[in-house]
């Protein structure tokens, strides 16, 4: 990485964002070992307990090298939002250890450094109605201001915006305009975003998925098979749907692997788009050669 630990102030929180498979967790661990601090997860998929291998949560050997928080602590059928995450991070930031917050969920970082409005929870009947709708149908109902502001290629973001509008009668964008002050303003932290060009990242994604299969990702999927519900937030783990489809006999393992790698590349592209648009003032770090 084009940064040395010596450049980092051990007295200020550290934020490390980056697309999947870009090496951000390794950087966080390097900083924690050199300077101390607690590594805090900012990945919306790594919070769920039922997908450890497939979401690339830190292995046991890394957990033994530095304290890690907010990894795998949410049940597979539990709801977990950016609001839940922000409340947990607030407790950590008020504690004695410097936080090293690392992940690929841009919305978490934006909420942390720009503020988050508290929107009333969505009734289950509205969420169930949204689960039964297509992304296009929900987009058609959104107010223009919200539609222009959200990532319309991300089904989870579209459904969240639709649920807010249906539940409250007010679009997500107007709600966001009432945002309170940030929990951790950007000037109070050290913020880094790992740049990962597509040609550099693609082979890393493919190699990592092969390592996941070798480490037991298929067996992990098998333990989730009986309880599989594609509408659950935990089921959005990248590659989960493809491995479940293989276990159901709907595609062979090679096809499932190819589809999962494509889905991962598409996810990384959405992450890079978010980082370019929303993290312009963050320090950019080029990848290892």
Buried (B, 14 or more C-beta within 10 A) or exposed (E): BEBEBEEBEEEBBBBBBBBBBBBBBBBBBBBBEEBEBBBBBBBBBBBBBBBBBBBBBBEEEBBEBBBBBBBBBBEBEBBBBBBBBBEBBEEBBEEEBBBBBBBBBBBBBBBBBBBBBEBEEBEEEBBEBBEEBEBEEBBEEBBEBBBEBBBBEBBEBBBBBBBBBBBBEBBBBBBBEEBEEBBBEBEEBBBBBBBBEEEBBBEBBBEBBEEBBEBBBBEBBEEBEEEBEEEBBBBBBBBBBBBBBBBEEEBEEEEBBBBBBEBBBEBBBBBBBBBEEBBEEBEEBEBEE
